Amino acid sequence: MSGIYGLEKFSHLEDKIYRTIEQFKRERQEREALEREVASLRREMSRVSDDKERLEQQVERLLTERDAIKLKVEGMLDAIAVLDVEAV
């Protein structure tokens, strides 16, 4: 009878080992998937950072152009105002 009990314990231990191995495989696959996702997110973050920098430079350039155009328009309006005064 003790031989059967010993085999049952061994079988139970064997089942535990196989379940542990399967759990280890699942966790390793999950870790690898998460590592791939992290790498992908890092690449995306780098692209977004590059886009942000490019857009900030573009905004700065457009603001500079706007200020230059504003000065020209103010100059033209001043010239028109002088003409109006001279016409009177």
Secondary structure as GFF3:
##gff-version 3
##sequence-region A 1 88
A	DSSP	alpha_helix	2	87	.	.	.	ID=ss1
###
